[in-house]
Amino acid sequence: MSWSMPVYTAPDFTKEPFVHAPDVTLVPAPTDGGAPDQYHSMSIFPEYFKINGHWLLAEESRMDCVPVYDGQKIRIVEFRNLKKGDLVVIGRKECGEEGIYVHVDGFLTEEEKHKDTFVFRTGRSRETSYSKDYDSIYELLRHEKAHGKVVWILGPACAFDADSRKAFSDLVRNGYVNGLMAGNALATHDLEAAYLGTALGQDIYTQKLAPLGHYNHLDTINKVRQYGSIHSFIEQEHIDNGIIAACDQCHVPLVLAGSIRDDGPLPEVIGNVYQAQDAMRAMISDATTIICMATMLHSIATGNMFPSYRMVDGVVRPTYFYCVDISEFAVNKLRDRGSLSVDSIVTNVQDFIVNVRNNLCC
């Protein structure tokens, strides 16, 4: 059976409990950065709010944020971005009793709605069969290349191997990457590989350690800082390979979020955590598919910002969120943090990205 986009089934608001449900209660925020008591907190699912007798969908959502009515639509706002007087939705019942409805099964097929209660092997582990997942990813990315936006979140392991660097670069150059988010380490080690042939001083193909190789990533950062930007470094040093160079040359936007342990860092790394969070949310605000590889903290952060749906040209469609990691702990922790719609693949990310490239670009 060929892949197709699931169809969204909205609630039937002509029936109960919706018809006689009350309007939501709206209470002004008492202060900048603070919500009123009994505020409603958002989930990853489509949520509707009854205002002036009409059910409004929050079109751009984010988990653990609060819904604000601006007189026309529902905006979803981080607590830190609330302004005194913002009209915040109050209520913690989610089946219409308080004018709030969380729609959890809008994309379920009839088969999924009537699946068996007791089944084996519903989790995602190293024993899971991932053949269908790979096939679905290939078809999804072909669809998204023409109709969506794919953002990738990469950990430094993706830059430690010559084949995985080449594979991801090929995906960039073939139009399967619309945005890249990472930390200082991914960009540093990828540029080190292009500049000096090593990642953390180890040859990216032979794995041999270079003499004084522990200086290589620092020398790379220092050289980029001397040039003032990654783009200038790539141009002036004639860098023609790797993940970051492909993004730079194909005008794929980057968000590099810093951490407390960063060396350097590279000039483009955002050191303020809330500015980095804002930049990440801006990049994924219209994303329809996200693929996270070998970066637990960035994956969890992104998952907390990414809803299970997106409004595109007036139509609600599902979003797709994959987490690829060799650690079962990492992918399960992501689900434990509320990202229930994530599809996890427990495997070596270097093998994963080569397989994806081989099926899409060859």
C-alpha positions as CSV (number, residue, x, y, z in Angstrom):
1,M,0.0,0.0,0.0
2,S,1.4,3.4,-1.0
3,W,1.9,6.1,1.6
4,S,-0.8,8.8,1.9
5,M,-1.4,11.8,4.2
6,P,-3.8,10.9,7.0
7,V,-7.1,12.8,6.9
8,Y,-8.1,14.9,9.9
9,T,-11.6,14.4,11.4
10,A,-12.7,17.5,13.4
11,P,-15.1,17.2,16.3
12,D,-18.8,17.5,15.3
13,F,-19.7,20.7,17.1
14,T,-23.4,20.3,16.2
15,K,-23.7,17.5,18.8
16,E,-23.3,17.3,22.5
17,P,-21.4,18.0,24.6
18,F,-20.4,20.9,22.4
19,V,-23.8,22.5,21.8
20,H,-24.6,23.3,25.4
21,A,-21.0,23.7,26.6
22,P,-20.3,27.1,28.1
23,D,-17.9,29.7,26.7
24,V,-14.4,29.5,28.2
25,T,-13.6,31.8,31.1
26,L,-11.0,34.5,30.3
27,V,-9.1,36.1,33.0
28,P,-6.5,38.9,32.6
29,A,-2.9,38.0,33.4
30,P,-2.2,39.7,36.7
31,T,1.4,40.7,35.8
32,D,4.0,40.4,33.1
33,G,5.3,36.9,32.9
34,G,2.6,35.5,35.2
35,A,-0.7,33.7,34.5
36,P,-3.9,33.8,36.6
37,D,-4.6,30.9,38.9
38,Q,-6.2,27.8,37.3
39,Y,-4.8,28.7,33.9
40,H,-5.2,26.1,31.2
41,S,-1.9,24.4,30.0
42,M,-1.6,23.2,26.4
43,S,-0.9,19.7,25.2
44,I,0.5,18.5,21.9
45,F,-3.0,17.7,20.6
46,P,-5.5,20.0,18.7
47,E,-7.4,22.0,21.2
48,Y,-10.6,24.0,20.7
49,F,-11.9,26.8,22.9
50,K,-15.5,28.1,22.8
51,I,-15.7,31.8,22.6
52,N,-18.9,33.8,21.9
53,G,-20.6,30.6,21.0
54,H,-18.0,29.4,18.5
55,W,-15.3,26.8,18.8
56,L,-11.9,28.1,17.9
57,L,-8.9,25.9,17.1
58,A,-5.5,27.0,18.5
59,E,-3.8,26.9,15.1
60,E,-0.2,27.2,16.3
61,S,0.3,25.3,19.6
62,R,3.0,24.5,22.1
63,M,2.9,22.1,25.1
64,D,3.1,23.7,28.6
65,C,2.1,27.1,27.4
66,V,-1.1,29.1,28.0
67,P,-3.9,30.0,25.5
68,V,-4.5,33.7,25.2
69,Y,-7.5,35.2,23.3
70,D,-6.5,38.4,21.4
71,G,-10.0,39.3,20.2
72,Q,-9.8,37.3,17.0
73,K,-7.9,34.1,17.6
74,I,-6.3,31.9,20.2
75,R,-2.5,32.6,20.6
76,I,-0.3,30.2,22.5
77,V,2.1,32.0,24.7
78,E,5.1,31.0,27.0
79,F,4.6,32.1,30.6
80,R,7.7,34.4,30.3
81,N,6.1,36.2,27.3
82,L,2.7,36.9,28.9
83,K,1.8,40.6,29.3
84,K,-0.3,42.0,32.1
85,G,-3.9,42.1,30.9
86,D,-3.6,39.3,28.4
87,L,-6.9,37.3,28.4
88,V,-5.8,33.9,29.5
89,V,-8.1,30.8,29.3
90,I,-9.0,29.4,32.6
91,G,-10.0,25.7,33.2
92,R,-8.6,22.2,33.5
93,K,-11.4,20.1,32.3
94,E,-10.8,19.0,28.7
95,C,-14.1,17.5,27.4
96,G,-16.1,20.6,26.9
97,E,-17.3,21.1,30.5
98,E,-15.4,24.4,30.7
99,G,-15.5,25.4,27.0
100,I,-12.2,23.5,26.4
101,Y,-11.9,20.4,24.2
102,V,-8.7,18.5,23.6
103,H,-9.1,16.4,20.5
104,V,-6.8,13.4,20.8
105,D,-8.1,11.1,18.0
106,G,-8.5,13.4,15.0
107,F,-6.0,11.4,12.9
108,L,-7.0,7.9,14.0
109,T,-8.3,5.5,11.3
110,E,-11.3,3.3,12.1
111,E,-8.8,0.3,12.5
112,E,-6.8,2.2,15.0
113,K,-9.9,3.2,17.0
114,H,-10.9,-0.4,17.4
115,K,-7.5,-2.0,18.0
116,D,-7.1,-4.8,20.5
117,T,-6.7,-3.7,24.1
118,F,-4.1,-6.4,24.9
119,V,-1.2,-6.8,22.5
120,F,2.5,-7.6,22.6
121,R,5.5,-5.4,21.7
122,T,3.9,-2.0,21.6
123,G,7.0,-0.3,22.8
124,R,10.0,0.9,20.8
125,S,13.3,-0.8,21.5
126,R,16.3,-2.4,19.9
127,E,14.1,-5.5,19.2
128,T,11.5,-3.5,17.2
129,S,11.2,-4.1,13.5
130,Y,11.9,-0.7,11.8
131,S,11.5,-1.8,8.1
132,K,8.2,-0.1,7.8
133,D,9.4,3.0,9.6
134,Y,12.2,3.4,7.0
135,D,9.8,3.0,4.1
136,S,7.5,5.5,5.6
137,I,10.3,8.0,6.2
138,Y,11.3,7.7,2.5
139,E,7.8,8.4,1.3
140,L,7.2,11.1,3.8
141,L,10.3,13.0,2.9
142,R,9.5,12.8,-0.8
143,H,6.1,14.3,0.0
144,E,7.5,17.0,2.3
145,K,10.1,18.0,-0.3
146,A,7.2,19.3,-2.4
147,H,4.6,20.1,0.2
148,G,6.1,20.6,3.6
149,K,9.0,21.8,5.7
150,V,11.5,19.3,7.2
151,V,13.7,20.4,10.1
152,W,16.5,18.2,11.4
153,I,18.1,18.3,14.8
154,L,21.6,16.8,14.9
155,G,24.0,15.8,17.7
156,P,27.8,15.8,17.1
157,A,27.8,12.0,16.4
158,C,26.5,12.9,13.0
159,A,29.7,14.6,12.2
160,F,32.1,12.0,13.5
161,D,31.9,9.8,10.4
162,A,32.9,10.5,6.8
163,D,30.0,8.6,5.3
164,S,27.3,10.2,7.5
165,R,28.7,13.7,6.8
166,K,28.5,13.0,3.1
167,A,25.1,11.5,3.3
168,F,23.6,14.4,5.2
169,S,25.2,16.8,2.8
170,D,23.6,15.0,-0.1
171,L,20.2,15.3,1.6
172,V,20.8,19.1,1.9
173,R,21.8,19.5,-1.7
174,N,18.8,17.4,-2.9
175,G,16.3,19.6,-1.1
176,Y,15.3,17.3,1.9
177,V,16.5,19.7,4.6
178,N,14.7,23.0,5.2
179,G,16.3,23.9,8.5
180,L,18.9,22.5,10.8
181,M,19.1,22.9,14.6
182,A,22.1,21.8,16.7
183,G,24.6,22.9,19.3
184,N,28.1,24.2,19.1
185,A,29.6,20.7,19.0
186,L,27.9,19.5,15.8
187,A,28.9,22.6,13.8
188,T,32.4,22.7,15.4
189,H,33.3,19.0,14.6
190,D,31.8,19.1,11.2
191,L,33.8,22.2,10.3
192,E,36.9,20.6,11.9
193,A,36.4,17.6,9.7
194,A,36.2,19.8,6.6
195,Y,39.2,21.9,7.7
196,L,41.5,19.4,9.2
197,G,40.0,16.0,8.4
198,T,39.3,15.1,12.1
199,A,36.6,15.2,14.6
200,L,37.8,15.8,18.1
201,G,41.3,15.0,16.7
202,Q,40.3,11.6,15.3
203,D,40.4,11.0,11.6
204,I,36.7,10.8,10.4
205,Y,37.4,7.8,8.2
206,T,40.3,5.7,9.7
207,Q,39.6,6.8,13.3
208,K,43.4,7.3,13.8
209,L,44.3,10.0,16.3
210,A,46.2,13.0,14.8
211,P,49.3,14.3,16.6
212,L,48.1,17.0,19.0
213,G,44.7,16.3,17.6
214,H,43.0,17.5,20.8
215,Y,43.9,21.0,19.6
216,N,42.0,20.6,16.3
217,H,38.5,21.6,17.3
218,L,39.9,24.5,19.2
219,D,42.0,25.6,16.3
220,T,38.9,25.4,14.1
221,I,36.8,27.4,16.4
222,N,39.5,30.0,16.8
223,K,39.9,30.3,13.0
224,V,36.2,30.8,12.5
225,R,36.2,33.4,15.2
226,Q,39.1,35.2,13.5
227,Y,37.0,35.4,10.3
228,G,34.0,36.5,12.3
229,S,31.4,34.1,10.9
230,I,31.0,30.5,9.7
231,H,30.1,31.8,6.2
232,S,33.3,33.8,5.9
233,F,35.3,30.9,7.2
234,I,33.8,28.6,4.6
235,E,34.4,31.1,1.8
236,Q,37.9,32.1,2.8
237,E,39.2,28.6,3.6
238,H,37.4,27.2,0.5
239,I,35.5,24.6,2.5
240,D,33.7,22.3,0.0
241,N,32.4,19.4,2.1
242,G,30.4,18.6,5.1
243,I,27.0,19.4,6.7
244,I,27.5,23.0,7.6
245,A,29.1,23.9,4.3
246,A,26.2,22.3,2.4
247,C,23.7,24.3,4.5
248,D,25.6,27.5,4.0
249,Q,25.9,27.0,0.2
250,C,22.2,25.9,-0.2
251,H,21.0,28.7,2.1
252,V,19.5,26.3,4.6
253,P,19.0,28.3,7.9
254,L,20.8,27.1,11.1
255,V,19.9,27.6,14.8
256,L,22.9,26.7,17.0
257,A,21.8,26.7,20.6
258,G,24.7,27.1,23.2
259,S,25.3,25.2,26.4
260,I,27.2,25.8,29.6
261,R,30.1,23.5,28.4
262,D,30.7,25.1,25.0
263,D,34.3,25.7,23.8
264,G,34.7,29.0,22.0
265,P,31.9,29.0,20.9
266,L,31.4,29.6,17.2
267,P,30.2,33.1,16.5
268,E,26.7,32.1,15.5
269,V,26.0,30.0,18.6
270,I,23.2,31.7,20.7
271,G,24.4,31.8,24.3
272,N,21.2,33.1,25.9
273,V,19.0,30.1,26.5
274,Y,15.7,32.0,26.0
275,Q,16.9,33.6,22.8
276,A,17.9,30.2,21.6
277,Q,14.5,28.8,22.6
278,D,12.8,31.6,20.7
279,A,15.0,31.0,17.6
280,M,14.2,27.3,17.7
281,R,10.5,27.9,18.0
282,A,10.6,30.3,15.1
283,M,12.3,27.7,13.0
284,I,9.8,25.0,13.7
285,S,6.7,27.3,13.7
286,D,5.8,26.1,10.2
287,A,7.6,22.7,10.2
288,T,5.6,19.7,9.3
289,T,8.3,17.0,9.9
290,I,11.1,16.9,12.4
291,I,13.9,14.3,12.6
292,C,16.1,14.4,15.7
293,M,19.4,12.4,15.7
294,A,21.6,11.6,18.7
295,T,20.9,14.6,20.8
296,M,18.7,13.9,23.8
297,L,18.4,17.4,25.3
298,H,17.9,19.1,21.9
299,S,15.3,16.4,21.0
300,I,13.4,16.9,24.2
301,A,13.5,20.7,23.9
302,T,12.2,20.5,20.3
303,G,9.5,17.9,21.2
304,N,8.1,20.2,23.8
305,M,7.7,22.9,21.2
306,F,6.2,20.7,18.4
307,P,2.5,20.0,18.3
308,S,1.0,16.9,16.7
309,Y,-0.7,18.9,14.0
310,R,-0.3,21.9,11.8
311,M,-2.8,24.2,9.9
312,V,-1.7,24.4,6.3
313,D,-3.8,26.4,3.8
314,G,-6.8,26.1,6.1
315,V,-6.5,22.3,6.5
316,V,-5.4,20.5,9.6
317,R,-2.7,17.9,8.8
318,P,-0.5,15.8,11.1
319,T,3.0,16.6,11.9
320,Y,5.7,13.9,12.0
321,F,8.4,13.7,14.7
322,Y,11.1,11.1,14.6
323,C,13.8,10.5,17.2
324,V,16.8,8.4,16.2
325,D,19.3,7.3,18.8
326,I,21.3,4.2,19.7
327,S,20.1,4.6,23.3
328,E,16.7,3.3,24.3
329,F,16.9,5.5,27.4
330,A,17.1,8.7,25.2
331,V,14.1,7.9,23.0
332,N,12.0,6.8,26.0
333,K,12.8,9.8,28.0
334,L,11.5,12.0,25.1
335,R,8.1,10.2,25.3
336,D,8.2,10.6,29.1
337,R,8.4,14.3,28.7
338,G,5.1,14.5,26.9
339,S,6.1,14.1,23.3
340,L,3.6,11.2,22.8
341,S,3.5,11.4,19.0
342,V,7.2,10.7,18.6
343,D,8.2,7.7,16.5
344,S,11.5,6.4,17.8
345,I,14.1,4.4,16.0
346,V,16.8,2.8,18.1
347,T,19.9,2.5,15.8
348,N,23.2,4.0,15.0
349,V,22.5,7.5,13.5
350,Q,25.4,7.2,11.1
351,D,23.8,4.1,9.6
352,F,20.4,5.6,9.6
353,I,21.3,8.7,7.6
354,V,23.3,6.7,5.1
355,N,20.3,4.5,4.5
356,V,18.0,7.5,4.1
357,R,20.4,9.1,1.6
358,N,20.8,5.9,-0.4
359,N,17.0,5.6,-0.8
360,L,16.4,9.2,-1.7
361,C,19.4,10.5,-3.5
362,C,20.8,7.5,-5.4
